[in-house]
Amino acid sequence: MVDSHQPFLDELRRCAEDTDVASRIQTHCMDMSDIPAVFSSIDLIWSEGAAYNIGFADALARWAPALRPGGFAVVSELAWLSDAAPAAARDFFRAGYPDMKQTSENNRLAELAGYRVLGTHTQPRAAWIDDYYEVLKPRATTLASHQDAAVSALAQETLKEIEVFETAGDSYGYVFHLLQRS
């Protein structure tokens, strides 16, 4: 497991020890960009949201040398699912994630990076709500009037994101791309 935030890795280690699988897991606190410098023959890269940190196309290109030929990458990416996204959603992501693309364009980028696209899977809307927005919204509401301006601004931006989600229908979502290195 690779993550740039040691507390996440520590929690994984605790859970692995609690379920007697710790001997099967290695953790590495490092930048996602450095994966090929540390690993040279990975069978599978599973990335949920991490490619965003260095850009979807850049992540795929950087990680390809670390995958053995025929190895797999499962990478999630926020994507437009419809050309008819509401203006509020387009405006929100133009500011928050201007590089967001259609799923078909992300597939093309994967192919350009040397992968064969085996399939895609879009997370259902419930995945955004259950245990995520339903938890985040009350917390953000409480923090929206926080005395620290940075905390307040982050909370308000979070509430704006939830509002956009609630009105955007199925115009965007997280898409898992199942890829195989050529």
Accessible surface in RSA format (square Angstrom, percent):
REM  Atomic radii and reference values for relative SASA: ProtOr
REM  Chains: A
REM  Algorithm: Lee & Richards
REM  Probe-radius: 1.40
REM  Slices: 20
REM RES _ NUM      All-atoms   Total-Side   Main-Chain    Non-polar    All polar
REM                ABS   REL    ABS   REL    ABS   REL    ABS   REL    ABS   REL
RES MET A   1   108.27  56.1  74.40  49.2  33.87  80.6  60.68  51.6  47.59  63.0
RES VAL A   2    26.32  17.3  16.30  14.8  10.03  24.2  16.30  14.2  10.03  27.2
RES ASP A   3    26.25  18.4  26.25  26.1   0.00   0.0   0.04   0.1  26.21  26.1
RES SER A   4    79.26  67.0  54.41  72.6  24.85  57.2  24.48  52.1  54.79  76.8
RES HIS A   5    84.80  46.3  83.64  58.1   1.15   2.9  49.10  50.6  35.70  41.5
RES GLN A   6    77.60  43.4  74.90  54.7   2.70   6.4  43.80  93.2  33.80  25.6
RES PRO A   7    72.11  52.6  67.23  61.3   4.88  17.7  68.91  56.9   3.20  19.9
RES PHE A   8   122.68  61.4 116.73  72.3   5.95  15.5 117.93  71.5   4.75  13.6
RES LEU A   9     1.51   0.8   0.76   0.5   0.76   1.9   1.01   0.7   0.51   1.4
RES ASP A  10    57.16  40.0  54.44  54.2   2.71   6.4  13.04  30.7  44.11  44.0
RES GLU A  11    86.23  49.5  86.23  65.2   0.00   0.0  41.83  80.9  44.41  36.3
RES LEU A  12    49.88  27.8  45.64  32.7   4.24  10.6  49.45  34.7   0.43   1.1
RES ARG A  13    67.69  28.4  67.69  34.5   0.00   0.0  36.85  50.4  30.84  18.7
RES ARG A  14   126.69  53.2 126.24  64.4   0.45   1.1  63.81  87.2  62.88  38.1
RES CYS A  15    59.31  44.9  57.42  64.0   1.89   4.5  22.50  57.0  36.82  39.7
RES ALA A  16     2.72   2.5   0.02   0.0   2.70   6.2   2.56   3.6   0.17   0.4
RES GLU A  17    94.35  54.2  79.96  60.5  14.38  34.2  28.59  55.3  65.76  53.7
RES ASP A  18   121.16  84.9  86.42  86.0  34.73  82.1  28.62  67.4  92.54  92.3
RES THR A  19    91.42  65.0  70.84  71.8  20.57  49.0  72.65  97.6  18.77  28.4
RES ASP A  20   132.69  92.9 102.64 102.2  30.05  71.0  35.57  83.7  97.12  96.9
RES VAL A  21    51.19  33.7  50.59  45.8   0.60   1.4  51.19  44.5   0.00   0.0
RES ALA A  22    23.97  22.0  19.53  30.1   4.44  10.1  19.73  27.8   4.24  11.2
RES SER A  23   117.73  99.5  70.20  93.7  47.53 109.5  59.61 126.9  58.12  81.4
RES ARG A  24   201.90  84.8 164.74  84.0  37.16  88.5  54.16  74.0 147.75  89.5
RES ILE A  25    43.37  24.7  35.22  26.2   8.15  19.6  37.75  27.2   5.62  15.3
RES GLN A  26   126.66  70.8 119.68  87.5   6.99  16.6  43.04  91.6  83.62  63.4
RES THR A  27    40.16  28.6  19.09  19.4  21.07  50.2   0.05   0.1  40.11  60.6
RES HIS A  28    52.90  28.9  47.89  33.3   5.01  12.8  36.62  37.7  16.29  19.0
RES CYS A  29    66.72  50.5  34.12  38.1  32.61  76.6  12.41  31.4  54.32  58.6
RES MET A  30    30.07  15.6  18.83  12.5  11.24  26.8  26.33  22.4   3.73   4.9
RES ASP A  31    73.30  51.3  65.67  65.4   7.64  18.1  21.06  49.6  52.24  52.1
RES MET A  32    24.59  12.7  22.84  15.1   1.75   4.2  18.31  15.6   6.27   8.3
RES SER A  33    22.39  18.9  12.83  17.1   9.56  22.0   7.93  16.9  14.45  20.2
RES ASP A  34    67.66  47.4  65.89  65.6   1.77   4.2  10.87  25.6  56.80  56.6
RES ILE A  35     9.95   5.7   9.95   7.4   0.00   0.0   9.95   7.2   0.00   0.0
RES PRO A  36    40.25  29.3  22.72  20.7  17.53  63.7  23.24  19.2  17.02 105.8
RES ALA A  37    94.44  86.8  48.77  75.3  45.67 103.9  60.77  85.6  33.67  89.2
RES VAL A  38    83.86  55.2  52.41  47.4  31.45  75.8  57.61  50.1  26.25  71.2
RES PHE A  39    46.09  23.1  42.26  26.2   3.83  10.0  45.92  27.8   0.18   0.5
RES SER A  40    93.89  79.3  74.59  99.5  19.30  44.5  43.50  92.6  50.39  70.6
RES SER A  41    76.99  65.1  53.22  71.0  23.77  54.8  33.90  72.2  43.09  60.4
RES ILE A  42    36.18  20.6  31.26  23.3   4.93  11.9  36.18  26.1   0.00   0.0
RES ASP A  43    85.14  59.6  80.69  80.3   4.45  10.5  26.04  61.3  59.10  58.9
RES LEU A  44    89.78  50.0  72.26  51.7  17.52  44.1  72.26  50.7  17.52  47.2
RES ILE A  45    14.12   8.0  10.68   8.0   3.44   8.3  14.12  10.2   0.00   0.0
RES TRP A  46   143.27  57.5 113.48  54.9  29.80  70.0 111.74  59.6  31.53  51.2
RES SER A  47     5.98   5.1   2.99   4.0   2.99   6.9   5.98  12.7   0.00   0.0
RES GLU A  48   113.53  65.2  83.07  62.8  30.46  72.5  24.44  47.3  89.09  72.7
RES GLY A  49    27.84  34.3   0.00   N/A  27.84  34.3  19.72  54.1   8.12  18.2
RES ALA A  50    16.24  14.9  13.48  20.8   2.76   6.3  16.19  22.8   0.05   0.1
RES ALA A  51     0.00   0.0   0.00   0.0   0.00   0.0   0.00   0.0   0.00   0.0
RES TYR A  52   109.49  51.1  99.46  56.6  10.03  26.1  65.97  49.6  43.52  53.6
RES ASN A  53   105.50  72.8  71.97  69.6  33.53  80.7  22.90  55.1  82.60  79.8
RES ILE A  54    39.08  22.2  20.71  15.4  18.37  44.3  29.27  21.1   9.80  26.6
RES GLY A  55    20.64  25.4   0.00   N/A  20.64  25.4  19.25  52.8   1.39   3.1
RES PHE A  56     4.02   2.0   3.90   2.4   0.12   0.3   3.90   2.4   0.12   0.3
RES ALA A  57    39.95  36.7  35.81  55.3   4.14   9.4  36.26  51.1   3.69   9.8
RES ASP A  58    57.64  40.4  50.89  50.7   6.75  16.0  24.16  56.9  33.48  33.4
RES ALA A  59     0.00   0.0   0.00   0.0   0.00   0.0   0.00   0.0   0.00   0.0
RES LEU A  60     0.01   0.0   0.01   0.0   0.00   0.0   0.01   0.0   0.00   0.0
RES ALA A  61    53.93  49.6  41.09  63.4  12.85  29.2  43.53  61.3  10.40  27.5
RES ARG A  62   103.79  43.6  96.12  49.0   7.67  18.3  28.03  38.3  75.76  45.9
RES TRP A  63     1.73   0.7   1.73   0.8   0.00   0.0   1.73   0.9   0.00   0.0
RES ALA A  64    12.11  11.1  12.11  18.7   0.00   0.0  12.11  17.0   0.00   0.0
RES PRO A  65    79.93  58.3  63.42  57.8  16.51  60.0  66.10  54.6  13.83  85.9
RES ALA A  66     0.18   0.2   0.00   0.0   0.18   0.4   0.18   0.2   0.00   0.0
RES LEU A  67     0.52   0.3   0.01   0.0   0.51   1.3   0.01   0.0   0.51   1.4
RES ARG A  68    87.70  36.8  85.60  43.6   2.10   5.0  31.88  43.6  55.82  33.8
RES PRO A  69   100.30  73.1  90.10  82.1  10.20  37.1  90.63  74.8   9.67  60.1
RES GLY A  70    21.35  26.3   0.00   N/A  21.35  26.3  18.08  49.6   3.26   7.3
RES GLY A  71     0.00   0.0   0.00   N/A   0.00   0.0   0.00   0.0   0.00   0.0
RES PHE A  72    69.20  34.6  69.20  42.9   0.00   0.0  69.20  42.0   0.00   0.0
RES ALA A  73     0.19   0.2   0.19   0.3   0.00   0.0   0.19   0.3   0.00   0.0
RES VAL A  74    13.24   8.7  13.24  12.0   0.00   0.0  13.24  11.5   0.00   0.0
RES VAL A  75     0.00   0.0   0.00   0.0   0.00   0.0   0.00   0.0   0.00   0.0
RES SER A  76     4.30   3.6   3.77   5.0   0.53   1.2   1.55   3.3   2.75   3.9
RES GLU A  77     5.50   3.2   4.93   3.7   0.57   1.4   0.57   1.1   4.93   4.0
RES LEU A  78    15.09   8.4  14.44  10.3   0.65   1.6  14.44  10.1   0.65   1.7
RES ALA A  79     0.00   0.0   0.00   0.0   0.00   0.0   0.00   0.0   0.00   0.0
RES TRP A  80    15.89   6.4  15.55   7.5   0.35   0.8   8.33   4.4   7.57  12.3
RES LEU A  81    62.43  34.8  29.15  20.9  33.28  83.7  32.97  23.2  29.46  79.3
RES SER A  82    36.26  30.6  29.62  39.5   6.65  15.3  23.69  50.4  12.58  17.6
RES ASP A  83   128.36  89.9 100.62 100.2  27.74  65.6  37.00  87.1  91.36  91.1
RES ALA A  84    86.87  79.9  58.46  90.2  28.40  64.6  68.58  96.6  18.29  48.4
RES ALA A  85    14.39  13.2   0.00   0.0  14.39  32.7   0.00   0.0  14.39  38.1
RES PRO A  86    48.58  35.4  37.27  34.0  11.31  41.1  48.58  40.1   0.00   0.0
RES ALA A  87    74.57  68.6  61.95  95.6  12.62  28.7  66.78  94.0   7.79  20.6
RES ALA A  88    46.63  42.9  35.43  54.7  11.20  25.5  42.16  59.4   4.47  11.8
RES ALA A  89     0.63   0.6   0.30   0.5   0.33   0.8   0.30   0.4   0.33   0.9
RES ARG A  90    64.00  26.9  62.27  31.7   1.73   4.1  26.69  36.5  37.31  22.6
RES ASP A  91    80.21  56.2  72.70  72.4   7.51  17.8  27.97  65.8  52.24  52.1
RES PHE A  92    25.85  12.9  16.86  10.4   8.99  23.4  24.47  14.8   1.38   3.9
RES PHE A  93    14.79   7.4  14.48   9.0   0.31   0.8  14.79   9.0   0.00   0.0
RES ARG A  94   148.69  62.4 135.98  69.3  12.70  30.2  70.10  95.8  78.58  47.6
RES ALA A  95    91.43  84.1  54.72  84.4  36.72  83.5  65.17  91.8  26.27  69.6
RES GLY A  96    40.97  50.5   0.00   N/A  40.97  50.5  24.30  66.7  16.66  37.3
RES TYR A  97    19.36   9.0  18.17  10.3   1.19   3.1  18.13  13.6   1.23   1.5
RES PRO A  98   102.85  75.0  73.00  66.5  29.85 108.5  75.80  62.6  27.04 168.1
RES ASP A  99    74.91  52.5  67.60  67.3   7.32  17.3  27.25  64.1  47.66  47.5
RES MET A 100    14.42   7.5   1.41   0.9  13.01  31.0   1.41   1.2  13.01  17.2
RES LYS A 101    53.75  26.2  48.66  29.9   5.09  12.1  38.12  34.3  15.63  16.7
RES GLN A 102    54.36  30.4  52.50  38.4   1.86   4.4  32.14  68.4  22.22  16.9
RES THR A 103    26.94  19.2  26.47  26.8   0.47   1.1  25.94  34.8   1.01   1.5
RES SER A 104    82.69  69.9  70.68  94.3  12.00  27.7  51.15 108.9  31.53  44.2
RES GLU A 105    52.28  30.0  49.56  37.5   2.72   6.5  22.49  43.5  29.80  24.3
RES ASN A 106     1.64   1.1   1.64   1.6   0.00   0.0   0.00   0.0   1.64   1.6
RES ASN A 107    31.36  21.6  31.36  30.3   0.00   0.0   9.35  22.5  22.01  21.3
RES ARG A 108   112.92  47.4 111.34  56.8   1.58   3.8  57.93  79.2  54.99  33.3
RES LEU A 109    27.43  15.3  25.14  18.0   2.29   5.8  25.14  17.7   2.29   6.2
RES ALA A 110     0.00   0.0   0.00   0.0   0.00   0.0   0.00   0.0   0.00   0.0
RES GLU A 111    99.87  57.3  84.08  63.6  15.79  37.6  24.69  47.8  75.18  61.4
RES LEU A 112   126.20  70.3  91.67  65.6  34.52  86.8  95.43  67.0  30.76  82.8
RES ALA A 113    24.12  22.2   3.78   5.8  20.34  46.3  14.31  20.1   9.82  26.0
RES GLY A 114    30.88  38.1   0.00   N/A  30.88  38.1  29.20  80.1   1.68   3.8
RES TYR A 115     5.05   2.4   0.20   0.1   4.84  12.6   0.07   0.1   4.98   6.1
RES ARG A 116   139.98  58.8 136.33  69.5   3.66   8.7  60.24  82.3  79.74  48.3
RES VAL A 117    37.41  24.6  14.42  13.1  22.99  55.4  14.42  12.5  22.99  62.4
RES LEU A 118    67.83  37.8  32.03  22.9  35.80  90.0  35.43  24.9  32.40  87.2
RES GLY A 119    28.05  34.6   0.00   N/A  28.05  34.6  28.05  77.0   0.00   0.0
RES THR A 120    64.55  45.9  29.86  30.3  34.69  82.7   4.58   6.2  59.97  90.7
RES HIS A 121   113.21  61.9 108.75  75.6   4.46  11.4  76.82  79.2  36.39  42.3
RES THR A 122    55.85  39.7  42.09  42.7  13.76  32.8  25.19  33.8  30.67  46.4
RES GLN A 123    54.58  30.5  49.27  36.0   5.31  12.6   5.25  11.2  49.33  37.4
RES PRO A 124    81.15  59.1  70.85  64.6  10.29  37.4  81.15  67.0   0.00   0.0
RES ARG A 125    80.56  33.8  74.92  38.2   5.64  13.4  43.60  59.6  36.97  22.4
RES ALA A 126    49.42  45.4  44.61  68.8   4.80  10.9  46.59  65.6   2.83   7.5
RES ALA A 127    43.15  39.7  17.71  27.3  25.43  57.9  27.90  39.3  15.24  40.4
RES TRP A 128    17.04   6.8  13.94   6.7   3.10   7.3  14.65   7.8   2.39   3.9
RES ILE A 129    72.33  41.2  72.33  53.9   0.00   0.0  72.33  52.1   0.00   0.0
RES ASP A 130    79.79  55.9  72.49  72.2   7.30  17.3  22.82  53.7  56.97  56.8
RES ASP A 131   120.30  84.3  98.66  98.2  21.64  51.2  29.16  68.6  91.14  90.9
RES TYR A 132   100.27  46.8  98.45  56.0   1.82   4.7  68.64  51.6  31.62  39.0
RES TYR A 133     8.14   3.8   7.42   4.2   0.71   1.9   7.56   5.7   0.57   0.7
RES GLU A 134    93.36  53.6  70.21  53.1  23.15  55.1  34.01  65.8  59.35  48.5
RES VAL A 135    56.59  37.2  51.08  46.2   5.52  13.3  55.11  47.9   1.49   4.0
RES LEU A 136    52.38  29.2  52.24  37.4   0.15   0.4  52.33  36.8   0.05   0.1
RES LYS A 137    87.39  42.6  87.39  53.6   0.00   0.0  54.04  48.6  33.35  35.5
RES PRO A 138    76.79  56.0  67.54  61.6   9.25  33.6  74.46  61.5   2.33  14.5
RES ARG A 139   152.00  63.8 148.04  75.5   3.96   9.4  48.05  65.7 103.95  63.0
RES ALA A 140     4.99   4.6   2.12   3.3   2.87   6.5   4.71   6.6   0.28   0.8
RES THR A 141    80.16  57.0  70.41  71.4   9.76  23.3  63.10  84.8  17.06  25.8
RES THR A 142   104.27  74.2  84.02  85.2  20.24  48.2  66.70  89.6  37.57  56.8
RES LEU A 143    72.83  40.6  72.83  52.1   0.00   0.0  72.83  51.2   0.00   0.0
RES ALA A 144    21.23  19.5  18.21  28.1   3.02   6.9  18.42  25.9   2.81   7.4
RES SER A 145   103.89  87.8  72.45  96.7  31.43  72.4  53.95 114.9  49.94  70.0
RES HIS A 146    71.64  39.2  55.86  38.8  15.78  40.4  35.18  36.3  36.46  42.4
RES GLN A 147   176.12  98.5 135.81  99.3  40.31  96.0  52.74 112.3 123.38  93.6
RES ASP A 148    67.06  47.0  58.69  58.4   8.36  19.8  19.18  45.1  47.88  47.7
RES ALA A 149    80.77  74.3  68.52 105.7  12.25  27.9  74.15 104.4   6.63  17.6
RES ALA A 150    74.29  68.3  58.38  90.1  15.90  36.2  67.10  94.5   7.19  19.0
RES VAL A 151    50.32  33.1  46.91  42.5   3.41   8.2  49.48  43.0   0.84   2.3
RES SER A 152    14.34  12.1  14.34  19.1   0.00   0.0   6.33  13.5   8.00  11.2
RES ALA A 153    60.51  55.6  50.42  77.8  10.09  23.0  55.86  78.7   4.65  12.3
RES LEU A 154   125.65  70.0 121.21  86.7   4.45  11.2 124.98  87.8   0.67   1.8
RES ALA A 155     5.49   5.0   1.32   2.0   4.17   9.5   5.16   7.3   0.33   0.9
RES GLN A 156    96.25  53.8  89.93  65.7   6.32  15.1  28.46  60.6  67.78  51.4
RES GLU A 157    90.45  51.9  88.05  66.6   2.40   5.7  39.02  75.5  51.43  42.0
RES THR A 158    19.55  13.9  18.24  18.5   1.31   3.1   3.64   4.9  15.91  24.0
RES LEU A 159    43.82  24.4  39.34  28.1   4.48  11.3  39.79  27.9   4.03  10.8
RES LYS A 160    84.61  41.3  81.63  50.1   2.97   7.1  54.47  49.0  30.13  32.1
RES GLU A 161    43.98  25.3  43.98  33.3   0.00   0.0   3.41   6.6  40.57  33.1
RES ILE A 162     3.05   1.7   3.05   2.3   0.00   0.0   3.05   2.2   0.00   0.0
RES GLU A 163    93.48  53.7  92.08  69.7   1.40   3.3  27.95  54.1  65.53  53.5
RES VAL A 164     1.73   1.1   1.10   1.0   0.63   1.5   1.71   1.5   0.02   0.0
RES PHE A 165     4.41   2.2   4.41   2.7   0.00   0.0   4.41   2.7   0.00   0.0
RES GLU A 166    96.42  55.4  70.42  53.3  26.00  61.9  31.98  61.9  64.44  52.6
RES THR A 167    89.08  63.4  63.79  64.7  25.28  60.3  65.67  88.2  23.40  35.4
RES ALA A 168     4.98   4.6   0.45   0.7   4.53  10.3   1.33   1.9   3.66   9.7
RES GLY A 169    38.55  47.5   0.00   N/A  38.55  47.5  34.73  95.3   3.82   8.6
RES ASP A 170    98.22  68.8  84.09  83.7  14.13  33.4  32.92  77.5  65.31  65.1
RES SER A 171     5.88   5.0   4.28   5.7   1.60   3.7   5.00  10.6   0.89   1.2
RES TYR A 172     8.82   4.1   1.26   0.7   7.56  19.7   1.09   0.8   7.73   9.5
RES GLY A 173     2.09   2.6   0.00   N/A   2.09   2.6   2.09   5.7   0.00   0.0
RES TYR A 174    70.52  32.9  70.52  40.1   0.00   0.0  33.17  24.9  37.35  46.0
RES VAL A 175     0.45   0.3   0.45   0.4   0.00   0.0   0.45   0.4   0.00   0.0
RES PHE A 176    28.36  14.2  27.58  17.1   0.78   2.0  27.58  16.7   0.78   2.2
RES HIS A 177     0.00   0.0   0.00   0.0   0.00   0.0   0.00   0.0   0.00   0.0
RES LEU A 178    72.58  40.4  72.18  51.6   0.40   1.0  72.18  50.7   0.40   1.1
RES LEU A 179     0.00   0.0   0.00   0.0   0.00   0.0   0.00   0.0   0.00   0.0
RES GLN A 180    35.70  20.0  35.65  26.1   0.05   0.1   4.64   9.9  31.06  23.6
RES ARG A 181    62.37  26.2  59.83  30.5   2.54   6.0   1.81   2.5  60.56  36.7
RES SER A 182   100.57  85.0  51.96  69.3  48.61 112.0  71.29 151.8  29.28  41.0
END  Absolute sums over single chains surface
CHAIN  1 A    10316.9       8408.9       1908.0       5846.1       4470.8
END  Absolute sums over all chains
TOTAL         10316.9       8408.9       1908.0       5846.1       4470.8
